[in-house]
Amino acid sequence: MESDDAQGPTIGASAGLRPAIGLLASDPARAEALAREALAAAPGDLDAQLLLGSALRLQARLDDARAVLEPLAASPSASWVALHELAQVLFALGRSRAATGPLARALALNPGLAGGWRLLGDIRLFSGEVAAAQAAYDRMLGAVLGDPRLRAPAAALAEGRPEAAERDLRAILTRDPAALAAAHLLGEALGRRGRLADAEALLARCVAQAPNAYLVRQSLALARFRAGKPVQALAELDRLLARDPRDNRCLMVKAAALAEIGDHAAAVEVTTFLLEVFPDQPQGWLVLGHGLRTLGRGGEAIAAYNRRLELDPDCSEALWSLANLKTYRFTEAACAAIEARLARPDLRPEDLSALHFTLGKAREDAGRYAEAFDHYARGNAAERARRAYDPEATSAFVQQCKALLTPAFFAGRAGWGVDAPDPIFIVGLPRSGSTLIEQILASHPAAEGVQELQDVQVIADWLALQGGSGGGGYPGQLAFMPRDFADKLGRDYLDWTRVRRRLGRPRFIDKAPWNFLHIGLIRLILPKARIIDARRHPLGCCLSAFKQHFSQGWAFSYDLGDLGRYYADYVDLMAHFDAVLPGRVHRVIYEDLVQDTEAEVRRLLAYLDLPFDPACLRFFDNPRAVATPSSEQVRQPIFTDQLDHWRRFEPWLDPLKAALGPVLDAYPAAPPPRPSPA
């Protein structure tokens, strides 16, 4: 079913060179000697030169091979063989970006070159060009599978037309139900159309029929990863890598899957290995830097980000990543270079915002607060222009929750959900101290931090799409949810999160701040879950969010007025839950935690029914991975000098104060609740 092009070249050589060609794979040194003999007799013999270059490559004498092959490939009439050979040499030398030119020319001359498409796909994927990589892998499949009936559907996949591919493949399978290669491609087509469960099921059947079909199993691994099943994907990837430890595509997906389950150390190890293969790819160094930062290896992260900038000086994300380490300091020369880039008229919006946030951090570190705030404001304005946010919708949602989630609502559903005490939810706003609380709790031997999970949000989003029973979406659908379905959602949450619980501890911490919007849902499906509200002074919390370059997920954070309204809505909703679910939410005031850490930690552990453990006070010694912007701070002992940092920027905070209204004066208490809708 599967084949690949040979490692050696196909040379239209004279009869005298054919023995040498036959020796390439088994004895490249002898093939080299024969090629040199031929060149001594006929110095201009192109076939002999190509044979020599191939023989040198196969002996790993890469610089010598390049010297021979580059002149051959430079000719406008260069053969695909010469171009492919040169591409392989450049790739082996760690020059994957340089390899793409001759490789693309070789593939244009010989579209059936499966190994060339695979190499191009690997290069594109590691460089972050996912769509281009997928198209190259599709072309590889079309070349490898060999069945002429599959050329058109494979081409349709490569061209981004999965509907056409599915139609053609179903027609083939109707006539020939045993056509395994067609079923394999159909699985790929279904996945591209978003039918992930169907794709996985079909590819699993294909693997059952042909367990040794490497590319089919690879497609299954990818389908499982895309379907949100990283553990199952890793099992398939490990089987594949046992057969081919240097399968770059499998290694790249493995690194992503490891990061998905929170095994950042293993993900960094795989990424480091890949960078030995792709040392000239800027994107890989950025990914490595992020992984190292998560592990607390700040010095190595800085080196990785700087390597990214050496390869691509215009990488705004790498500059912001350095700034986001919080402890990194930019030189004045670096700031001047950023200012010069900001003056360019061709900047993309995402680069514009990243550069402004970077310069804002640099100017703040230098004590130039007016300039810093100006850059923060301009960076946020650039992000605000790219994303819609409707503060009225948030306020309306809060009012709907208050109207629906009454004491009577919960009393009528007593005993619903899964009685598992495992989950601990930390909710609130970003930059409220939630990462510090998570780090403290994750230092207790009975609790494990599993980062900010999307699972509750996924359930809420699904409920929002359900309108048939009259609930009008979410949260209205909660009123129509039957008990057995609430139980199922609780079990689903525990099943989905199990993959993240790698330490075997009885409790785990989901610190997605936005889950304060879903406390009603959590109470319904996980009634014994504990909920911690991380609350920080509204000016300190909102300003800190305003200064943080959130590239996604926090659309309210790009405007001081929006931030103030969101904070006020949050306080209003939490006050409602304090009233209707008394004692169910434990509040940690950030300033109290910083000023009297042990007392607050003891209160927190008592709420969680956990014994006090001194390790919680030495949370900064915990080597666990931390992926949030506070990763560097929580690896240091608590310090108090940032409690009132907002005062540096107070002259510019009037819009925030106005939006906060009575919430600001009442802090740390809540103002009188807003009236709920009738």
C-alpha positions as CSV (number, residue, x, y, z in Angstrom):
1,M,0.0,0.0,0.0
2,E,2.8,2.4,0.9
3,S,6.1,3.1,-0.8
4,D,8.6,5.9,-1.0
5,D,11.2,7.2,-3.4
6,A,14.7,5.7,-3.1
7,Q,17.4,7.5,-1.2
8,G,19.8,7.5,-4.1
9,P,19.3,9.6,-7.3
10,T,17.8,8.4,-10.6
11,I,20.5,9.4,-13.0
12,G,20.2,9.0,-16.8
13,A,23.8,7.9,-16.9
14,S,25.9,6.2,-19.4
15,A,26.4,2.4,-19.1
16,G,29.8,3.0,-17.5
17,L,28.2,4.8,-14.5
18,R,25.5,2.3,-13.8
19,P,27.7,0.0,-11.6
20,A,28.6,3.0,-9.6
21,I,24.9,4.0,-9.2
22,G,24.2,0.5,-7.9
23,L,26.8,0.9,-5.2
24,L,25.5,4.2,-3.8
25,A,23.4,2.7,-1.0
26,S,25.8,-0.2,-0.1
27,D,29.2,1.4,-0.8
28,P,29.1,5.1,-1.4
29,A,32.9,5.4,-1.0
30,R,33.4,3.0,-4.0
31,A,30.7,4.9,-5.9
32,E,32.7,8.1,-5.3
33,A,35.9,6.6,-6.6
34,L,34.1,5.5,-9.8
35,A,32.6,8.9,-10.3
36,R,36.0,10.6,-9.9
37,E,37.4,8.1,-12.5
38,A,34.6,9.1,-14.9
39,L,35.3,12.8,-14.3
40,A,39.0,12.4,-14.8
41,A,38.1,11.1,-18.3
42,A,35.3,13.6,-19.0
43,P,35.4,16.6,-16.6
44,G,32.2,18.0,-17.9
45,D,30.1,14.9,-17.4
46,L,27.0,16.1,-15.5
47,D,25.9,12.6,-14.6
48,A,29.2,11.9,-13.0
49,Q,29.2,15.1,-11.1
50,L,25.7,14.3,-9.8
51,L,26.8,10.8,-8.9
52,L,29.8,12.3,-7.0
53,G,27.6,14.7,-5.1
54,S,25.2,11.9,-4.1
55,A,28.1,9.6,-3.0
56,L,29.5,12.4,-0.8
57,R,26.1,13.1,0.7
58,L,25.7,9.5,1.6
59,Q,29.1,9.5,3.3
60,A,28.0,12.6,5.4
61,R,30.7,14.7,3.7
62,L,28.1,17.4,3.4
63,D,30.2,20.5,2.6
64,D,32.0,18.6,-0.1
65,A,28.7,17.4,-1.5
66,R,27.3,21.0,-1.5
67,A,30.3,22.3,-3.4
68,V,29.6,19.7,-6.1
69,L,25.9,20.0,-6.2
70,E,25.3,23.8,-6.0
71,P,26.7,24.5,-9.5
72,L,24.5,21.8,-10.9
73,A,21.4,23.1,-9.2
74,A,22.1,26.7,-10.2
75,S,21.5,25.9,-13.9
76,P,18.0,26.9,-15.1
77,S,17.9,23.5,-16.7
78,A,18.9,21.6,-13.5
79,S,17.3,18.2,-13.2
80,W,15.0,17.4,-10.3
81,V,17.5,14.9,-9.1
82,A,20.2,17.5,-8.7
83,L,17.8,19.9,-7.0
84,H,16.6,17.2,-4.6
85,E,20.1,16.1,-3.7
86,L,21.1,19.6,-2.9
87,A,18.0,20.2,-0.8
88,Q,18.8,17.0,1.2
89,V,22.4,18.2,1.7
90,L,21.3,21.7,2.9
91,F,18.8,20.1,5.2
92,A,21.4,17.8,6.7
93,L,23.6,20.9,7.2
94,G,20.9,22.5,9.3
95,R,20.0,24.9,6.6
96,S,16.3,23.9,6.2
97,R,15.2,27.4,5.1
98,A,17.8,27.4,2.3
99,A,16.7,23.9,1.3
100,T,13.1,24.9,0.5
101,G,14.1,26.7,-2.8
102,P,15.8,23.8,-4.6
103,L,13.2,21.4,-3.0
104,A,10.3,23.4,-4.4
105,R,11.9,23.4,-7.9
106,A,12.5,19.7,-7.7
107,L,8.9,19.1,-6.8
108,A,7.7,21.3,-9.6
109,L,9.7,19.1,-12.0
110,N,8.7,15.8,-10.4
111,P,5.4,16.1,-8.4
112,G,5.5,12.4,-7.7
113,L,8.6,12.7,-5.4
114,A,7.0,11.5,-2.2
115,G,10.1,12.0,0.0
116,G,10.5,15.5,-1.3
117,W,6.9,16.4,-0.2
118,R,7.5,14.8,3.2
119,L,10.7,16.9,3.7
120,L,8.9,20.0,2.6
121,G,6.0,19.3,4.9
122,D,8.4,18.8,7.9
123,I,10.1,22.1,7.2
124,R,6.9,24.0,6.8
125,L,5.4,22.5,9.9
126,F,8.4,23.3,12.1
127,S,8.4,26.8,10.8
128,G,4.8,27.2,11.9
129,E,3.3,27.2,8.4
130,V,0.6,24.6,9.2
131,A,-1.6,24.9,6.2
132,A,1.4,24.8,3.8
133,A,2.7,21.8,5.6
134,Q,-0.6,20.0,5.4
135,A,-0.8,20.6,1.7
136,A,2.7,19.1,1.3
137,Y,1.8,16.0,3.3
138,D,-1.3,15.6,1.2
139,R,0.8,15.6,-1.9
140,M,3.1,13.0,-0.3
141,L,0.1,10.8,0.3
142,G,-1.0,11.1,-3.3
143,A,2.4,10.1,-4.5
144,V,2.9,7.3,-1.9
145,L,-0.4,5.5,-2.2
146,G,0.1,4.8,-5.8
147,D,-3.5,4.1,-6.8
148,P,-4.3,6.3,-9.8
149,R,-7.9,6.6,-8.6
150,L,-6.6,8.6,-5.6
151,R,-4.7,11.3,-7.4
152,A,-7.7,13.6,-7.8
153,P,-9.0,13.3,-4.2
154,A,-5.5,13.7,-2.8
155,A,-5.0,16.8,-5.0
156,A,-8.4,18.1,-3.7
157,L,-7.2,17.7,-0.1
158,A,-4.0,19.5,-0.9
159,E,-5.9,22.4,-2.5
160,G,-8.2,22.7,0.5
161,R,-11.3,21.1,-1.0
162,P,-12.1,18.3,1.4
163,E,-15.8,18.2,0.2
164,A,-14.7,17.2,-3.3
165,A,-12.2,14.7,-1.9
166,E,-14.9,13.1,0.2
167,R,-17.3,12.9,-2.7
168,D,-14.7,11.2,-5.0
169,L,-13.5,8.8,-2.2
170,R,-17.1,7.7,-1.3
171,A,-17.6,6.9,-5.0
172,I,-14.5,4.8,-5.1
173,L,-15.5,3.0,-1.9
174,T,-19.0,2.3,-3.2
175,R,-17.5,0.4,-6.1
176,D,-14.6,-1.1,-4.1
177,P,-15.4,-1.3,-0.3
178,A,-12.1,-3.0,0.3
179,A,-10.0,-0.1,-1.0
180,L,-8.1,0.6,2.2
181,A,-6.1,3.5,0.8
182,A,-9.3,5.3,-0.2
183,A,-10.7,4.8,3.3
184,H,-7.5,6.2,4.7
185,L,-7.8,9.4,2.6
186,L,-11.5,9.6,3.4
187,G,-10.6,9.7,7.1
188,E,-8.3,12.6,6.3
189,A,-11.1,14.4,4.4
190,L,-13.6,13.9,7.3
191,G,-11.1,15.4,9.7
192,R,-10.6,18.5,7.5
193,R,-14.3,19.0,7.5
194,G,-14.4,19.0,11.3
195,R,-16.0,15.6,11.7
196,L,-13.3,14.5,14.1
197,A,-15.2,11.6,15.7
198,D,-16.1,10.1,12.3
199,A,-12.5,10.5,11.1
200,E,-11.0,8.9,14.2
201,A,-13.5,5.9,14.0
202,L,-12.8,5.3,10.3
203,L,-9.0,5.5,10.7
204,A,-9.1,3.2,13.7
205,R,-10.9,0.6,11.5
206,C,-8.2,1.1,8.9
207,V,-5.5,0.5,11.4
208,A,-7.3,-2.6,12.7
209,Q,-7.2,-4.0,9.1
210,A,-3.6,-3.0,8.4
211,P,-1.8,-2.6,11.7
212,N,1.6,-2.2,10.0
213,A,0.5,0.6,7.6
214,Y,2.7,3.4,8.9
215,L,0.9,6.3,7.3
216,V,-2.5,5.1,8.3
217,R,-1.5,4.9,11.9
218,Q,0.1,8.3,11.6
219,S,-3.2,9.7,10.4
220,L,-4.9,8.1,13.3
221,A,-2.5,9.7,15.8
222,L,-3.1,13.1,14.3
223,A,-6.9,12.6,14.3
224,R,-6.8,11.7,18.0
225,F,-4.7,14.7,18.8
226,R,-7.0,17.0,16.9
227,A,-10.0,15.4,18.6
228,G,-8.6,16.4,22.0
229,K,-7.3,13.0,23.0
230,P,-3.6,13.7,23.6
231,V,-2.9,10.5,25.6
232,Q,-4.4,8.2,22.9
233,A,-2.4,10.2,20.3
234,L,0.8,9.7,22.3
235,A,0.3,6.0,22.4
236,E,0.1,5.9,18.6
237,L,3.0,8.3,18.2
238,D,5.2,6.1,20.4
239,R,4.5,3.1,18.3
240,L,5.4,5.0,15.2
241,L,8.6,6.5,16.7
242,A,9.7,3.0,17.8
243,R,9.8,2.2,14.1
244,D,11.2,5.5,12.9
245,P,12.8,7.6,15.8
246,R,13.6,10.4,13.4
247,D,10.1,11.0,12.0
248,N,10.0,14.7,12.4
249,R,6.3,15.1,11.9
250,C,5.5,12.6,14.7
251,L,8.1,14.3,16.9
252,M,6.5,17.7,16.4
253,V,3.0,16.4,17.2
254,K,4.4,14.5,20.2
255,A,5.9,17.7,21.6
256,A,2.5,19.4,21.2
257,A,0.7,16.5,22.8
258,L,3.1,16.4,25.8
259,A,2.5,20.1,26.4
260,E,-1.2,19.6,26.1
261,I,-1.2,17.1,29.0
262,G,1.2,19.4,31.1
263,D,4.4,17.4,30.6
264,H,6.4,20.4,29.7
265,A,9.7,18.9,30.6
266,A,9.3,16.1,28.1
267,A,7.9,18.6,25.5
268,V,11.1,20.7,25.9
269,E,13.2,17.6,25.5
270,V,11.5,16.7,22.2
271,T,11.7,20.3,21.0
272,T,15.4,20.5,21.8
273,F,16.0,17.3,19.8
274,L,14.1,18.8,16.9
275,L,16.1,22.0,17.0
276,E,19.2,19.9,16.3
277,V,17.5,19.0,13.0
278,F,16.1,22.5,12.3
279,P,18.6,24.8,14.0
280,D,17.8,27.6,11.6
281,Q,14.1,27.7,12.1
282,P,13.2,30.8,14.2
283,Q,9.8,29.5,15.3
284,G,11.3,26.5,17.0
285,W,13.4,28.7,19.2
286,L,10.3,30.6,20.2
287,V,8.5,27.4,21.1
288,L,11.5,26.3,23.1
289,G,11.7,29.6,24.9
290,H,8.1,29.3,26.0
291,G,8.6,25.8,27.3
292,L,11.7,26.7,29.2
293,R,9.9,29.7,30.7
294,T,7.1,27.5,31.9
295,L,9.7,25.2,33.6
296,G,11.3,28.2,35.4
297,R,14.5,28.0,33.4
298,G,14.6,31.7,32.8
299,G,18.2,32.0,31.6
300,E,17.8,29.3,29.0
301,A,14.5,30.9,27.9
302,I,16.3,34.2,27.4
303,A,18.9,32.5,25.3
304,A,16.2,30.8,23.2
305,Y,14.3,34.0,22.6
306,N,17.5,35.8,21.7
307,R,18.4,33.0,19.2
308,R,15.0,33.6,17.7
309,L,15.8,37.3,17.3
310,E,19.2,36.5,15.7
311,L,17.4,34.4,13.1
312,D,14.6,36.9,12.7
313,P,15.2,40.3,14.2
314,D,11.7,41.5,13.4
315,C,10.0,38.9,15.6
316,S,7.8,41.1,17.9
317,E,6.6,38.1,19.8
318,A,10.1,37.2,20.9
319,L,10.6,40.8,22.1
320,W,7.4,40.7,24.1
321,S,8.3,37.2,25.4
322,L,11.5,38.7,26.9
323,A,9.5,41.5,28.4
324,N,7.0,39.1,29.8
325,L,9.7,37.3,31.8
326,K,9.2,40.4,34.1
327,T,12.8,40.2,35.2
328,Y,14.4,40.9,31.9
329,R,15.7,44.5,31.2
330,F,16.1,46.0,27.8
331,T,19.1,48.3,27.0
332,E,18.5,51.8,25.7
333,A,19.8,50.7,22.3
334,A,17.2,47.9,22.2
335,C,14.5,50.4,23.1
336,A,15.7,52.7,20.3
337,A,15.5,49.8,17.8
338,I,12.0,49.1,18.9
339,E,11.0,52.7,18.5
340,A,12.4,52.6,15.0
341,R,10.3,49.6,14.2
342,L,7.2,51.3,15.5
343,A,7.8,54.1,13.0
344,R,7.5,51.7,10.1
345,P,4.2,52.0,8.2
346,D,4.0,48.4,7.2
347,L,3.7,46.9,10.7
348,R,1.0,44.2,11.1
349,P,-1.5,45.1,13.9
350,E,-0.3,42.2,16.1
351,D,3.3,43.4,15.8
352,L,2.2,46.9,16.6
353,S,0.6,45.9,19.8
354,A,3.4,43.5,20.9
355,L,6.0,46.2,20.3
356,H,4.1,48.8,22.3
357,F,3.6,46.4,25.2
358,T,7.3,45.6,25.1
359,L,8.3,49.2,25.1
360,G,5.8,50.0,27.8
361,K,7.4,47.4,30.1
362,A,10.9,48.7,29.3
363,R,9.9,52.4,30.0
364,E,8.2,51.3,33.2
365,D,11.3,49.5,34.4
366,A,13.2,52.8,33.7
367,G,10.7,54.8,35.8
368,R,9.4,56.7,32.8
369,Y,5.7,56.1,33.7
370,A,4.1,58.6,31.4
371,E,5.8,57.1,28.4
372,A,5.1,53.6,29.7
373,F,1.4,54.3,30.0
374,D,1.3,55.8,26.6
375,H,2.7,52.7,25.1
376,Y,0.4,50.4,27.1
377,A,-2.6,52.4,26.0
378,R,-1.5,52.3,22.3
379,G,-0.8,48.6,22.5
380,N,-4.3,48.0,24.0
381,A,-5.9,50.2,21.4
382,A,-4.3,48.2,18.6
383,E,-5.7,45.0,20.2
384,R,-9.1,46.5,20.8
385,A,-9.4,47.5,17.2
386,R,-8.9,43.8,16.2
387,R,-11.4,42.3,18.6
388,A,-15.0,43.1,19.4
389,Y,-16.1,43.2,23.0
390,D,-19.6,44.1,24.2
391,P,-19.7,45.1,27.9
392,E,-23.4,45.1,27.8
393,A,-23.5,41.4,27.0
394,T,-21.4,40.6,30.0
395,S,-23.6,42.7,32.3
396,A,-26.7,41.1,30.8
397,F,-25.2,37.6,31.4
398,V,-24.6,38.4,35.0
399,Q,-28.1,39.6,35.5
400,Q,-29.5,36.4,33.9
401,C,-27.4,34.4,36.3
402,K,-28.7,36.3,39.3
403,A,-32.3,35.9,38.1
404,L,-32.0,32.2,37.5
405,L,-29.6,30.9,40.1
406,T,-31.7,31.5,43.3
407,P,-31.8,29.7,46.6
408,A,-34.9,27.9,45.3
409,F,-33.1,26.8,42.1
410,F,-30.3,25.1,44.1
411,A,-32.6,23.7,46.8
412,G,-34.7,22.0,44.1
413,R,-31.6,20.3,42.7
414,A,-30.0,19.2,45.9
415,G,-28.0,16.0,45.5
416,W,-27.5,16.5,41.7
417,G,-24.1,16.0,40.1
418,V,-21.1,13.9,41.0
419,D,-20.1,13.8,44.7
420,A,-16.4,14.0,44.0
421,P,-14.3,16.4,46.2
422,D,-11.4,16.3,43.8
423,P,-11.7,19.7,42.0
424,I,-10.6,22.9,43.4
425,F,-11.5,25.9,41.3
426,I,-9.7,29.2,41.6
427,V,-11.7,32.0,40.0
428,G,-11.6,35.8,39.6
429,L,-9.9,38.1,37.2
430,P,-6.5,37.7,35.5
431,R,-3.6,39.2,37.4
432,S,-5.5,38.8,40.7
433,G,-3.0,36.5,42.5
434,S,-4.6,33.3,41.3
435,T,-1.3,31.8,40.2
436,L,0.2,32.5,43.6
437,I,-2.7,30.7,45.3
438,E,-2.3,27.8,42.8
439,Q,1.4,27.6,43.5
440,I,0.8,27.5,47.3
441,L,-1.8,24.8,47.0
442,A,0.2,22.8,44.5
443,S,3.0,22.7,47.1
444,H,0.7,20.7,49.4
445,P,1.2,16.9,49.0
446,A,-2.5,16.4,48.5
447,A,-3.1,18.8,45.7
448,E,-1.9,19.1,42.1
449,G,-2.0,22.2,39.9
450,V,-3.2,21.5,36.4
451,Q,-3.2,25.1,35.0
452,E,-6.1,26.9,33.4
453,L,-8.4,24.3,31.9
454,Q,-11.1,25.0,29.2
455,D,-13.3,22.1,30.2
456,V,-16.0,24.0,32.1
457,Q,-16.1,26.6,29.3
458,V,-16.5,23.9,26.7
459,I,-19.6,22.6,28.6
460,A,-21.0,26.1,28.9
461,D,-20.3,26.8,25.2
462,W,-22.1,23.6,24.3
463,L,-25.1,24.5,26.4
464,A,-25.2,28.0,24.8
465,L,-25.9,26.3,21.5
466,Q,-28.9,24.3,22.8
467,G,-32.1,26.2,22.4
468,G,-34.6,23.5,21.5
469,S,-36.0,23.0,25.0
470,G,-36.9,26.6,25.4
471,G,-34.0,27.7,27.6
472,G,-32.7,30.2,25.2
473,G,-29.1,29.1,25.5
474,Y,-26.8,29.5,28.5
475,P,-27.4,30.0,31.4
476,G,-31.1,29.5,30.7
477,Q,-30.5,25.9,29.7
478,L,-29.6,25.0,33.2
479,A,-33.2,25.3,34.2
480,F,-34.2,22.6,31.8
481,M,-31.3,20.2,32.4
482,P,-32.4,16.8,33.7
483,R,-30.7,15.4,36.7
484,D,-29.1,12.5,34.8
485,F,-27.5,14.9,32.4
486,A,-26.1,17.0,35.2
487,D,-24.5,13.8,36.6
488,K,-23.1,13.0,33.1
489,L,-21.5,16.4,32.7
490,G,-19.9,16.0,36.1
491,R,-18.5,12.7,35.1
492,D,-17.4,14.1,31.8
493,Y,-15.5,16.9,33.5
494,L,-13.7,14.4,35.7
495,D,-12.9,12.1,32.8
496,W,-11.6,14.9,30.6
497,T,-9.3,16.3,33.3
498,R,-7.9,13.0,34.4
499,V,-5.3,13.1,31.7
500,R,-3.8,16.3,33.4
501,R,-3.5,14.7,36.8
502,R,-0.1,13.2,36.5
503,L,1.0,13.1,40.2
504,G,-1.8,10.9,41.5
505,R,-2.8,13.3,44.2
506,P,-6.4,13.3,45.6
507,R,-7.2,16.9,44.8
508,F,-6.5,19.1,41.7
509,I,-6.6,22.8,41.0
510,D,-8.3,24.2,37.9
511,K,-7.4,27.9,37.9
512,A,-9.3,29.2,34.9
513,P,-10.3,32.7,36.3
514,W,-13.3,33.0,34.0
515,N,-15.0,30.2,35.7
516,F,-16.6,32.7,38.1
517,L,-19.1,33.1,35.3
518,H,-19.9,29.4,35.6
519,I,-20.2,28.8,39.4
520,G,-23.9,27.9,39.0
521,L,-22.9,25.2,36.5
522,I,-20.1,24.0,38.7
523,R,-22.4,23.8,41.7
524,L,-24.9,21.8,39.7
525,I,-22.6,19.1,38.2
526,L,-19.8,19.0,40.9
527,P,-21.5,20.0,44.2
528,K,-18.6,19.1,46.4
529,A,-16.0,21.0,44.4
530,R,-14.4,23.8,46.3
531,I,-14.3,27.3,44.9
532,I,-11.7,30.0,45.8
533,D,-12.3,33.6,44.7
534,A,-8.9,35.3,44.2
535,R,-9.5,39.0,44.7
536,R,-7.1,41.9,44.3
537,H,-7.5,45.7,44.7
538,P,-9.5,46.8,41.7
539,L,-7.0,49.4,40.5
540,G,-4.0,47.1,41.0
541,C,-5.8,44.1,39.4
542,C,-7.2,46.0,36.4
543,L,-4.1,48.0,35.7
544,S,-2.0,44.9,35.8
545,A,-4.3,43.3,33.3
546,F,-4.1,46.5,31.1
547,K,-0.3,46.2,31.1
548,Q,-0.3,42.5,30.1
549,H,-0.3,41.7,26.4
550,F,-3.1,39.2,26.2
551,S,-3.0,38.0,22.6
552,Q,-6.3,36.2,23.0
553,G,-9.0,35.3,25.5
554,W,-9.4,38.6,27.5
555,A,-11.1,41.0,25.1
556,F,-12.3,43.2,28.0
557,S,-8.7,44.0,29.0
558,Y,-7.9,46.3,26.2
559,D,-9.9,49.3,27.5
560,L,-9.8,50.8,31.1
561,G,-13.6,51.4,31.0
562,D,-14.3,47.8,29.9
563,L,-12.0,46.5,32.6
564,G,-13.7,48.5,35.3
565,R,-17.2,47.3,34.2
566,Y,-16.0,43.7,34.0
567,Y,-14.5,43.9,37.5
568,A,-17.8,45.4,38.8
569,D,-19.8,42.7,37.1
570,Y,-17.6,40.1,38.7
571,V,-18.0,41.6,42.2
572,D,-21.8,41.8,41.7
573,L,-22.0,38.1,40.6
574,M,-19.8,36.9,43.4
575,A,-21.8,38.8,46.0
576,H,-24.9,37.1,44.6
577,F,-23.3,33.7,45.1
578,D,-22.2,34.7,48.6
579,A,-25.9,35.3,49.3
580,V,-27.5,32.2,47.7
581,L,-24.7,29.8,48.4
582,P,-23.4,31.0,51.8
583,G,-20.0,29.6,52.7
584,R,-19.5,27.7,49.5
585,V,-17.0,30.2,48.0
586,H,-13.8,31.0,50.0
587,R,-12.4,34.5,49.2
588,V,-8.6,35.2,49.3
589,I,-7.8,38.9,49.4
590,Y,-4.4,39.3,47.7
591,E,-3.2,42.1,49.9
592,D,-4.0,40.0,53.0
593,L,-2.2,37.0,51.6
594,V,0.9,39.0,50.9
595,Q,1.0,40.7,54.2
596,D,0.1,37.7,56.5
597,T,0.8,34.7,54.3
598,E,0.8,32.0,57.0
599,A,-2.6,33.1,58.5
600,E,-4.2,33.2,55.1
601,V,-2.8,29.9,54.0
602,R,-4.1,28.2,57.2
603,R,-7.6,29.7,56.5
604,L,-7.4,28.5,52.9
605,L,-6.3,24.9,53.8
606,A,-9.0,24.7,56.5
607,Y,-11.7,25.6,54.0
608,L,-10.3,22.8,51.7
609,D,-10.2,20.3,54.7
610,L,-6.5,19.9,54.2
611,P,-4.0,19.8,57.0
612,F,-1.4,22.6,57.2
613,D,1.8,21.7,55.5
614,P,5.0,23.9,55.8
615,A,5.7,23.3,52.1
616,C,2.9,25.7,51.3
617,L,4.9,28.5,52.8
618,R,7.9,27.6,50.7
619,F,5.9,27.5,47.4
620,F,8.8,29.2,45.6
621,D,10.8,26.0,45.9
622,N,8.2,24.0,44.0
623,P,9.8,23.1,40.6
624,R,6.4,22.5,38.9
625,A,5.7,24.1,35.5
626,V,3.8,27.4,35.5
627,A,2.5,28.7,32.2
628,T,0.9,32.1,33.2
629,P,2.5,35.5,33.1
630,S,3.2,35.2,36.9
631,S,5.5,32.2,36.4
632,E,8.7,34.1,37.4
633,Q,7.1,35.9,40.4
634,V,5.8,32.7,42.0
635,R,9.3,31.2,42.0
636,Q,10.4,33.9,44.5
637,P,9.4,34.5,48.1
638,I,6.5,36.9,48.6
639,F,7.4,40.6,48.3
640,T,5.1,43.6,49.1
641,D,6.7,46.3,47.1
642,Q,4.2,45.9,44.2
643,L,1.0,46.2,46.3
644,D,0.5,49.8,45.4
645,H,2.2,49.8,42.0
646,W,-0.9,51.3,40.5
647,R,-0.2,54.6,42.2
648,R,2.6,55.2,39.6
649,F,-0.1,55.4,37.0
650,E,-2.9,57.0,38.9
651,P,-2.9,60.2,36.9
652,W,-4.2,58.2,33.9
653,L,-6.7,55.9,35.7
654,D,-9.8,58.1,35.8
655,P,-11.7,56.1,33.2
656,L,-11.1,53.0,35.2
657,K,-12.2,54.6,38.5
658,A,-15.4,55.9,36.9
659,A,-16.3,52.4,35.5
660,L,-15.6,50.7,38.8
661,G,-18.0,53.1,40.6
662,P,-18.9,52.1,44.2
663,V,-16.9,48.8,43.9
664,L,-13.7,50.9,44.3
665,D,-14.7,52.6,47.5
666,A,-16.2,49.4,49.0
667,Y,-13.1,47.2,48.5
668,P,-12.4,44.6,49.9
669,A,-16.1,44.3,50.7
670,A,-18.7,44.4,48.0
671,P,-21.0,47.3,47.5
672,P,-24.8,46.8,48.0
673,P,-25.9,44.3,45.3
674,R,-27.4,45.7,42.1
675,P,-31.1,44.8,41.9
676,S,-31.8,41.6,40.1
677,P,-34.1,41.7,37.1
678,A,-37.7,40.8,37.9
